[in-house]
């Protein structure tokens, strides 16, 4: 006779902004991510469970959820690392509107990304050459350190300021702005400083470091935001910013 | 009730093809109303984002577009549509500069500040531009930022289900979609449409593509009467992770560079075996290594879970952890130690070289419908070079965007959709809700095994015939399987049903095309026809579906419009590495 199957007790948020949690029992496996648990429930226990995923390997940043109270990417979170006394509790990411069950509306997140000038603006360099950019140059190092964001929204959900201040641009958007400002090819670097200095901008950050602590790809948005604070102040002193 | 919507240009998909098409169309004419519809979120679904390798482009001194072209043709075993391959290698030069200077992509640099281009198997020059081993994220994030910044409409989590022809038969009139959030239908009328939804051989037990991929675009093309080509050509990547049953991670790639830098493949007895199959050992091309691993496992020399081990530790765990940071962390998150231990791997279905037949300006046989990226067929022939995938989607995406804007400038207008087809397609999608709930899991698991065992890395007539019979049976079981109609809002199980319908249809196409090709070329290997056949008389397979659902296979001669077998545009051997580094010595 095979040994009795071990079971995970999984509490999942069901509904929209209002709803309730529902308990499921899922067979425990040696190798199992939180996304695998959610998939098992949808395939075998409740066909109507809503969740979002795509790449399944930590590249697309679609599957982030709140796992036992903390925002995490679920495709790369092994159950053994997060399970507590055989229990998992899953909810949608905080600080974003809920569509249904574990799915949030990420539109506000990407709107803030744009509001922070989180994009490249071409400069007046030649368009048919690859600019010479030394990998050891100071700005390139700063940009490279910040650029590998997968826009999963985990830092946005972890940040208490985002939850307090609706217009705060948030760590992901500001981190992108810092990478953009450090891009020597960019055609409007002062425009970035203007975008991040206003009301909900970088100076709201109180350096709590939640973003850096939770980032699944080990970026440090707090550090990036500190850079923006410094550069906006310097630009003000130079009279380039009001 | 069906929501309706009108736009000038509708783009299906938001990978390299879709995003570039949108930007190009807007650049050609900012007044055009452009809409992107995508099954997931813009820039976050699909496979361009998952590109690890990089972007092939001939830029350096000593390299040339002719050399890139010859590598592509020879790698594709003379099967590529040569004008398309030529458009690819030419367009790649323009596209990499746009990515760098207009989108702001960060590609890795040499210490002197010049672009770094790395070696990739099957190429006679180091020409793969990259951003570490996460090139796809960089390209897609930068493109998506530019799309968000422009006046481009987004229909996110909108799944395309059918091309709707014009009532008068003059071309495409609209695309029928399901708004996944509320589960209702939306009919989007457009003057021109781009299909850039991606392919993805997700019907194989082990597969690499994004989990949302289910060959929707190719299935829609078949239902609209379009011809697909080269559908037997499914590329297998040699090293996918084996993580156990019911794990979504299983099948995802451990990158090629691990073998390139000296990693070992070990069988169940802990012995290296690749040199028994090929003098290049672990560094042989994808098809050769995949077949060798498959044979080794089939001969009973596999690991306990039916794979082989990849081992890097002899190169120094610290060095490996530094050089392959992303891969090591990915394995660690699944509980495996890539830097210091063994990780179980198996070949995994990666890319479909085949797809909808198209012209160099991305037009298809259906007036008004354009195609780009993995949904299209003919660029890569029998094998796609690593680094030619993202070049393909971005090059042809841009071409399509420009061509669609031009078609509208020349008078392409809205057509009246055939209401009968709309009604029929809605009924097809809603059918499961009126049937007794069935077990989709059994059907999906059976499909994965059937395709893996009988239409996979090694094929023969008997296996393929059994495969087709099995697919007919699965198709019937799927058609009878119903769904509980509790809610249609964000109902993933409904979409699983729709996914499976498309996967089974495209599986039939793969199996039938594989049966039709009685030789072995590139990714397609027939153990009953192991020879490549004469290159001079190379033919490519075609397949189309009749209105009654019958699949008709054919073949056409490849036109050697630029270079004939035996001739070359370059000095030296195409496809051969510039210089083969000696195999590294074992530490022990």
HADDOCK unambig.tbl for C-alpha pairs under 7 A between the chains (distance, minus, plus):
assign (segid A and resid 31 and name CA) (segid B and resid 243 and name CA) 6.50 0.50 0.50
assign (segid A and resid 31 and name CA) (segid B and resid 244 and name CA) 6.59 0.50 0.50
assign (segid A and resid 31 and name CA) (segid B and resid 334 and name CA) 6.86 0.50 0.50
assign (segid A and resid 32 and name CA) (segid B and resid 247 and name CA) 6.24 0.50 0.50
assign (segid A and resid 36 and name CA) (segid B and resid 246 and name CA) 6.69 0.50 0.50
assign (segid A and resid 36 and name CA) (segid B and resid 247 and name CA) 5.64 0.50 0.50
assign (segid A and resid 36 and name CA) (segid B and resid 248 and name CA) 6.24 0.50 0.50
assign (segid A and resid 43 and name CA) (segid B and resid 441 and name CA) 6.91 0.50 0.50
assign (segid A and resid 47 and name CA) (segid B and resid 493 and name CA) 5.64 0.50 0.50
assign (segid A and resid 48 and name CA) (segid B and resid 487 and name CA) 6.90 0.50 0.50
assign (segid A and resid 48 and name CA) (segid B and resid 491 and name CA) 5.50 0.50 0.50
assign (segid A and resid 48 and name CA) (segid B and resid 492 and name CA) 6.97 0.50 0.50
assign (segid A and resid 48 and name CA) (segid B and resid 493 and name CA) 6.77 0.50 0.50
assign (segid A and resid 50 and name CA) (segid B and resid 490 and name CA) 5.82 0.50 0.50
assign (segid A and resid 50 and name CA) (segid B and resid 491 and name CA) 6.34 0.50 0.50
assign (segid A and resid 50 and name CA) (segid B and resid 492 and name CA) 6.51 0.50 0.50
assign (segid A and resid 54 and name CA) (segid B and resid 45 and name CA) 5.58 0.50 0.50
assign (segid A and resid 54 and name CA) (segid B and resid 210 and name CA) 5.45 0.50 0.50
assign (segid A and resid 54 and name CA) (segid B and resid 211 and name CA) 5.07 0.50 0.50
assign (segid A and resid 54 and name CA) (segid B and resid 212 and name CA) 5.37 0.50 0.50
assign (segid A and resid 55 and name CA) (segid B and resid 45 and name CA) 6.98 0.50 0.50
assign (segid A and resid 55 and name CA) (segid B and resid 210 and name CA) 4.05 0.50 0.50
assign (segid A and resid 55 and name CA) (segid B and resid 211 and name CA) 5.57 0.50 0.50
assign (segid A and resid 56 and name CA) (segid B and resid 210 and name CA) 6.69 0.50 0.50
assign (segid A and resid 56 and name CA) (segid B and resid 211 and name CA) 6.39 0.50 0.50
assign (segid A and resid 56 and name CA) (segid B and resid 248 and name CA) 6.11 0.50 0.50
assign (segid A and resid 56 and name CA) (segid B and resid 249 and name CA) 6.08 0.50 0.50
assign (segid A and resid 57 and name CA) (segid B and resid 249 and name CA) 6.22 0.50 0.50
assign (segid A and resid 59 and name CA) (segid B and resid 50 and name CA) 6.32 0.50 0.50
assign (segid A and resid 60 and name CA) (segid B and resid 44 and name CA) 5.03 0.50 0.50
assign (segid A and resid 60 and name CA) (segid B and resid 45 and name CA) 6.76 0.50 0.50
assign (segid A and resid 60 and name CA) (segid B and resid 49 and name CA) 6.86 0.50 0.50
assign (segid A and resid 62 and name CA) (segid B and resid 44 and name CA) 6.71 0.50 0.50
assign (segid A and resid 76 and name CA) (segid B and resid 333 and name CA) 5.75 0.50 0.50
assign (segid A and resid 77 and name CA) (segid B and resid 333 and name CA) 6.51 0.50 0.50
assign (segid A and resid 78 and name CA) (segid B and resid 333 and name CA) 6.25 0.50 0.50
assign (segid A and resid 78 and name CA) (segid B and resid 334 and name CA) 6.23 0.50 0.50
assign (segid A and resid 114 and name CA) (segid B and resid 149 and name CA) 6.70 0.50 0.50
assign (segid A and resid 119 and name CA) (segid B and resid 142 and name CA) 6.94 0.50 0.50
assign (segid A and resid 119 and name CA) (segid B and resid 145 and name CA) 5.53 0.50 0.50
assign (segid A and resid 119 and name CA) (segid B and resid 146 and name CA) 6.70 0.50 0.50
assign (segid A and resid 120 and name CA) (segid B and resid 103 and name CA) 6.08 0.50 0.50
assign (segid A and resid 120 and name CA) (segid B and resid 104 and name CA) 5.27 0.50 0.50
assign (segid A and resid 122 and name CA) (segid B and resid 101 and name CA) 6.26 0.50 0.50
assign (segid A and resid 122 and name CA) (segid B and resid 102 and name CA) 5.37 0.50 0.50
assign (segid A and resid 127 and name CA) (segid B and resid 97 and name CA) 6.52 0.50 0.50
assign (segid A and resid 127 and name CA) (segid B and resid 101 and name CA) 5.77 0.50 0.50
assign (segid A and resid 128 and name CA) (segid B and resid 97 and name CA) 5.79 0.50 0.50
assign (segid A and resid 129 and name CA) (segid B and resid 97 and name CA) 6.58 0.50 0.50
assign (segid A and resid 130 and name CA) (segid B and resid 97 and name CA) 6.69 0.50 0.50
assign (segid A and resid 130 and name CA) (segid B and resid 100 and name CA) 6.87 0.50 0.50
assign (segid A and resid 130 and name CA) (segid B and resid 115 and name CA) 6.89 0.50 0.50
assign (segid A and resid 132 and name CA) (segid B and resid 113 and name CA) 4.42 0.50 0.50
assign (segid A and resid 132 and name CA) (segid B and resid 114 and name CA) 5.26 0.50 0.50
assign (segid A and resid 133 and name CA) (segid B and resid 109 and name CA) 6.99 0.50 0.50
assign (segid A and resid 133 and name CA) (segid B and resid 113 and name CA) 4.34 0.50 0.50
assign (segid A and resid 133 and name CA) (segid B and resid 114 and name CA) 6.86 0.50 0.50
assign (segid A and resid 134 and name CA) (segid B and resid 109 and name CA) 6.80 0.50 0.50
assign (segid A and resid 134 and name CA) (segid B and resid 111 and name CA) 5.96 0.50 0.50
assign (segid A and resid 134 and name CA) (segid B and resid 112 and name CA) 5.94 0.50 0.50
assign (segid A and resid 134 and name CA) (segid B and resid 113 and name CA) 3.98 0.50 0.50
assign (segid A and resid 135 and name CA) (segid B and resid 109 and name CA) 6.02 0.50 0.50
assign (segid A and resid 135 and name CA) (segid B and resid 111 and name CA) 6.17 0.50 0.50
assign (segid A and resid 135 and name CA) (segid B and resid 113 and name CA) 6.50 0.50 0.50
